[in-house]
Amino acid sequence: MRVLWHTIYYFPCCKRGIFIYIFLLSICSKAQYRQVAAHLKNSQLLQAQNYIDSIVFLPKYQNHTEAWYARGIVYEALALSADTSLQISKDDALSMCARSLEKVIQCTEKKEYIDTMQLHVAQVTKPILYAQTDSMIYKKKYDKYISYLDLISALDPKDTFIINKKIKYYLANENYPEAHANYENLLALHIRSSDLYKNLIIINKDKLKDYDRAAAYCDSAAFMYKNDTQYLWYKIDIAFRKGKHKDIVPVLDSLIRLQDTHAVTYRLNKALVLLQNDTTATTGIQLLDSLQMPEARKILGMYYYTKANDAAIILNNISYDKYLKQGIEAELYIYQHYKKAMFYLENIYFVNYDTDIKPVLVNIYRNLKLNSKIKKLDKT
């Protein structure tokens, strides 16, 4: 095979006398390609189109790189032509051009051939397609806009500019699976940024409801961007959505270690919510117990105090038969909860001098029959 050659042909039929680069194989044994080149040189675009189309779909040429390369060039010339008599639109011609050049990549493993075609694509084909995408936006032909973006991506999958345009298009049209797929394409090209991961997390947890995948992105991003606490907050949100309340405790611990000013307030508020439900109360207690601060101890003390009082009221109103079955267990529950309430509230009263706690402590001591403690309390 002889080396590739390229020449500049001028087409009078092209708008504003556009010069376009035509890369064709000059192979002495392949007269048909020289015939295509001759038609192009003489501005016989229809003849060039008919001739190359009659070749590429023959069985022997269906995987022939030179044939598809020549076809791509012919349709590129048709797209640029100003000849209104041609029976093909600019959109269709560019689509045929891009698909033909894409076929070249599929048909050959010869690096030098692919490199040459990609040079042509970069210098000639892509600028034409770029201009068309802008034109489609201006004309508000959004379906054609995305089809042109897809054509460019097919010719150059590594074009991050186009990938980002596709992401914006799909997000605007709420096509979140496609937006996610294109974000993944950026990751595959080793593009990394904090915003990229945040967008992936938001799409997966809020739109696609794929919490496991969102959590995986959180883990990757938190490892790379250790000082950005937003990923830990995302993990907390995901844990709540999955109903795994216990998972938030170690994450909040990490936030506090990173001195996130919102972590303590968030923990207190979430704990209050969790304590309202018996199935999640254990996690709420864990959150408060690990804070080691007066507000948390007071909440815990009042929680246990309220639980003990409620149980005592129920116990006092049950029948004798029911008491025989449940009474001992209920009394133990009440006793344990008053003891826990006393542990937390005594600390608040005697260490932090919270006088609001005094009447509550008096009531706890009475229920536990701790009269000596009541006397001690009266002296304070």
C-alpha positions in Angstrom: 0.0 0.0 0.0 1.3 3.4 -0.9 1.3 6.2 1.7 -1.7 8.4 2.3 -1.8 11.7 0.4 -4.0 14.7 0.8 -4.6 17.6 -1.5 -6.7 20.8 -1.4 -9.5 20.9 -3.9 -11.6 24.0 -4.6 -15.3 23.6 -5.2 -17.0 26.4 -7.0 -20.3 25.1 -5.7 -19.3 25.6 -2.0 -20.5 28.6 -0.1 -18.1 31.6 -0.2 -15.6 29.6 -2.1 -14.8 27.3 0.8 -11.5 25.4 0.6 -11.9 21.9 2.1 -9.3 19.3 2.8 -9.9 16.0 1.1 -7.9 13.0 2.3 -8.1 10.1 -0.1 -6.1 7.0 -0.6 -4.0 7.0 -3.8 -3.6 3.3 -4.4 -2.6 2.4 -7.9 -4.5 -0.9 -7.8 -7.8 0.8 -6.7 -8.9 2.8 -9.7 -12.4 3.3 -8.1 -10.9 5.7 -5.5 -9.1 7.7 -8.2 -12.5 7.9 -9.9 -14.1 9.3 -6.8 -11.3 11.9 -6.5 -11.8 12.8 -10.1 -15.5 13.5 -9.6 -14.8 15.6 -6.6 -12.1 17.6 -8.4 -14.6 18.3 -11.2 -17.3 19.3 -8.6 -19.4 16.3 -9.8 -20.8 15.7 -6.3 -23.8 13.7 -7.3 -21.7 11.4 -9.4 -19.2 11.0 -6.6 -22.0 10.1 -4.2 -23.6 7.6 -6.5 -20.3 6.0 -7.3 -19.0 5.6 -3.7 -22.5 4.4 -2.5 -22.4 1.7 -5.2 -19.1 0.5 -3.8 -19.3 0.5 0.0 -22.3 -1.8 0.3 -20.9 -4.5 -1.9 -19.9 -7.5 0.3 -16.2 -7.2 -0.5 -16.1 -3.6 0.5 -18.3 -3.6 3.6 -15.3 -3.6 5.9 -12.9 -1.8 3.5 -11.4 1.1 5.3 -10.5 3.1 2.1 -14.1 2.8 0.8 -15.6 4.2 4.0 -13.0 6.9 4.3 -13.7 8.0 0.7 -17.5 8.0 1.4 -17.0 10.2 4.5 -15.1 12.7 2.3 -17.8 12.7 -0.4 -20.6 13.4 2.1 -18.5 16.1 3.8 -18.3 17.8 0.4 -22.0 17.4 -0.1 -22.7 19.0 3.3 -20.6 22.0 2.4 -22.0 22.4 -1.1 -24.2 25.4 -2.0 -25.8 23.4 -4.9 -29.6 23.4 -4.2 -30.2 20.7 -6.8 -28.6 18.0 -4.7 -31.1 15.5 -3.3 -29.7 15.5 0.3 -29.9 18.0 3.2 -26.9 19.3 5.0 -28.0 17.5 8.2 -28.3 14.1 6.4 -25.0 14.7 4.6 -23.1 15.4 7.8 -24.7 12.4 9.5 -23.5 10.2 6.6 -20.1 11.7 6.7 -19.7 11.1 10.5 -21.0 7.6 10.4 -18.8 6.7 7.5 -15.7 8.0 9.2 -16.7 6.2 12.4 -16.9 3.0 10.3 -13.2 3.5 9.4 -12.2 3.2 13.1 -14.3 0.0 13.3 -12.8 -1.5 10.2 -9.1 -1.0 10.8 -6.5 -1.7 13.4 -3.7 0.2 11.6 -2.7 3.0 13.9 -1.2 5.2 11.2 -4.5 5.1 9.2 -6.6 6.0 12.3 -4.2 8.8 13.1 -4.5 10.3 9.6 -8.3 10.1 9.7 -8.4 11.6 13.2 -6.2 14.5 11.9 -8.8 15.1 9.2 -11.6 14.8 11.7 -10.0 17.3 14.0 -9.1 19.9 11.3 -12.1 19.6 9.1 -15.0 17.5 10.1 -15.4 18.5 13.8 -15.3 22.2 13.1 -18.1 21.7 10.6 -20.1 19.7 13.1 -19.4 22.2 15.9 -20.8 25.0 13.7 -23.9 22.9 13.1 -24.5 22.3 16.8 -24.5 26.0 17.4 -26.8 26.5 14.5 -29.3 24.0 15.9 -29.4 25.8 19.3 -30.0 29.1 17.5 -32.8 27.5 15.5 -34.1 25.7 18.7 -33.9 22.3 16.9 -32.9 20.5 20.0 -33.3 16.9 18.7 -30.9 17.7 15.9 -28.6 19.4 18.4 -28.1 16.3 20.5 -27.8 14.1 17.3 -24.9 16.3 16.2 -23.3 16.0 19.6 -23.6 12.2 19.3 -22.0 12.3 15.9 -19.0 14.2 17.3 -18.7 11.8 20.2 -18.8 8.9 17.9 -15.8 10.4 15.9 -14.0 11.5 19.0 -15.1 9.9 22.3 -12.5 11.8 24.2 -13.9 15.2 23.4 -14.7 16.4 26.9 -16.1 19.7 25.6 -18.8 17.7 23.8 -19.4 15.4 26.7 -20.0 18.4 29.0 -22.5 19.8 26.4 -24.3 16.5 26.4 -24.5 16.5 30.2 -26.0 20.0 30.2 -28.5 18.9 27.5 -29.6 15.8 29.4 -29.9 17.5 32.7 -32.0 20.3 31.2 -34.3 17.6 29.7 -34.3 15.6 33.0 -32.8 12.6 31.3 -30.8 11.6 34.3 -29.6 8.1 33.2 -27.9 9.7 30.1 -26.5 12.5 32.2 -25.1 9.9 34.6 -23.6 7.9 31.7 -21.8 10.9 30.3 -20.4 11.8 33.8 -19.1 8.2 33.9 -17.5 8.9 30.5 -15.6 11.8 32.1 -14.4 9.5 34.9 -13.3 6.9 32.4 -11.1 9.7 30.8 -9.6 10.3 34.2 -11.3 13.6 34.6 -11.7 14.3 38.3 -13.2 17.3 40.2 -15.1 17.8 43.4 -18.1 19.3 41.4 -18.2 16.2 39.1 -18.5 13.9 42.1 -21.1 16.0 43.8 -23.2 16.1 40.6 -23.0 12.3 40.3 -24.0 11.9 44.0 -27.0 14.2 43.6 -28.2 12.5 40.4 -28.0 9.1 42.0 -29.5 9.8 45.4 -32.1 12.4 44.4 -33.1 11.4 40.9 -32.2 7.8 40.2 -32.7 6.7 43.8 -29.6 4.5 43.5 -28.3 5.0 47.1 -25.6 2.3 47.0 -24.0 3.9 44.0 -24.3 7.4 45.5 -22.6 6.1 48.7 -19.8 4.6 46.6 -19.2 8.0 44.9 -19.2 9.6 48.4 -16.5 7.2 49.6 -14.3 7.8 46.6 -14.7 11.6 46.8 -14.3 11.8 50.6 -10.9 10.0 50.2 -9.7 12.4 47.5 -11.1 15.6 49.0 -10.5 15.0 52.7 -11.2 18.6 53.7 -14.6 18.8 52.0 -17.1 17.8 54.5 -20.0 17.9 52.1 -19.5 14.3 51.1 -19.9 13.2 54.7 -23.2 15.1 54.9 -24.3 13.3 51.7 -23.5 10.0 53.4 -25.7 11.0 56.3 -28.6 11.9 54.0 -28.2 8.5 52.1 -28.1 6.6 55.4 -31.4 8.2 56.4 -33.0 7.5 53.1 -32.0 3.9 53.3 -33.3 3.7 56.9 -29.9 2.8 58.2 -29.9 5.3 61.1 -27.0 3.6 62.9 -24.7 4.4 60.0 -24.9 8.1 60.7 -23.1 7.9 64.1 -19.6 7.3 62.8 -20.0 9.8 60.0 -21.0 12.5 62.5 -18.0 11.6 64.6 -15.8 12.2 61.6 -17.5 15.6 61.0 -16.9 16.7 64.6 -13.3 15.6 64.3 -13.0 17.8 61.2 -14.5 20.7 63.3 -17.6 21.1 61.1 -19.6 23.8 63.0 -22.9 22.4 61.8 -22.3 18.8 62.9 -23.2 19.3 66.6 -26.4 21.2 65.9 -27.4 18.6 63.3 -26.7 15.8 65.7 -28.9 17.3 68.4 -31.8 17.9 66.0 -31.6 14.5 64.3 -31.4 12.8 67.7 -34.6 14.6 68.8 -36.3 13.3 65.7 -35.0 9.7 66.2 -36.1 9.6 69.8 -39.7 10.1 68.8 -39.8 6.6 67.2 -39.1 3.5 69.3 -37.5 1.8 66.3 -34.9 4.6 65.8 -34.5 5.7 69.5 -31.4 3.6 70.0 -29.6 5.5 67.3 -30.8 8.8 68.8 -29.4 7.8 72.1 -26.1 6.9 70.6 -25.9 10.3 68.8 -26.5 12.2 72.1 -24.4 10.0 74.3 -21.3 10.5 72.2 -21.5 14.3 72.3 -20.5 14.7 75.9 -22.1 18.1 76.3 -24.8 19.5 78.7 -27.5 19.9 76.1 -27.2 16.2 75.0 -27.2 15.0 78.6 -30.3 17.0 79.4 -32.2 15.6 76.4 -31.2 12.1 77.4 -32.2 12.6 81.0 -35.6 14.0 80.1 -36.1 11.2 77.5 -35.6 8.5 80.1 -37.6 10.4 82.7 -40.6 10.8 80.3 -40.4 7.1 79.3 -40.4 6.1 83.0 -43.4 8.4 83.9 -45.4 7.2 80.9 -44.8 3.5 81.8 -45.7 4.2 85.5 -49.1 5.8 84.4 -49.9 2.7 82.3 -48.9 0.3 85.1 -51.1 2.1 87.5 -54.1 1.7 85.3 -53.8 -2.0 84.2 -56.0 -4.8 85.7 -54.8 -7.1 88.4 -54.6 -10.1 86.0 -52.5 -8.1 83.6 -50.3 -6.9 86.4 -49.6 -10.5 87.4 -48.3 -11.1 83.8 -46.6 -7.9 83.1 -46.2 -6.0 86.3 -42.7 -7.2 87.4 -41.2 -6.5 84.0 -42.9 -3.1 83.8 -41.6 -2.1 87.3 -38.1 -3.1 86.3 -38.4 -1.0 83.1 -39.6 2.0 85.1 -36.8 1.6 87.7 -34.1 1.3 85.1 -35.3 4.4 83.2 -35.6 6.5 86.4 -32.0 5.5 87.2 -30.7 6.5 83.8 -32.6 9.8 84.0 -31.0 10.4 87.4 -27.5 9.7 86.0 -27.8 12.3 83.3 -29.8 14.9 85.2 -27.7 14.9 88.3 -24.7 15.7 86.2 -26.6 18.6 84.7 -27.7 20.0 88.0 -24.6 19.6 90.1 -22.0 20.3 87.4 -23.8 22.9 85.2 -26.1 24.3 87.9 -29.2 23.9 85.7 -31.9 24.8 88.3 -34.8 23.8 85.9 -33.8 20.2 86.6 -34.4 20.4 90.4 -38.1 19.5 90.5 -37.6 16.7 88.0 -34.8 15.2 90.2 -37.0 15.5 93.3 -39.7 13.5 91.5 -37.2 10.8 90.4 -35.8 10.5 94.0 -39.4 10.0 95.4 -40.2 7.3 92.9 -36.9 5.6 93.7 -37.4 6.2 97.4 -34.1 8.0 97.8 -35.1 10.4 100.6 -31.5 11.2 101.6 -31.0 12.6 98.1 -34.0 14.8 98.5 -32.7 16.3 101.7 -29.3 16.9 100.0 -31.1 18.5 97.1 -33.0 20.8 99.4 -29.8 22.2 100.8 -28.6 23.4 97.3 
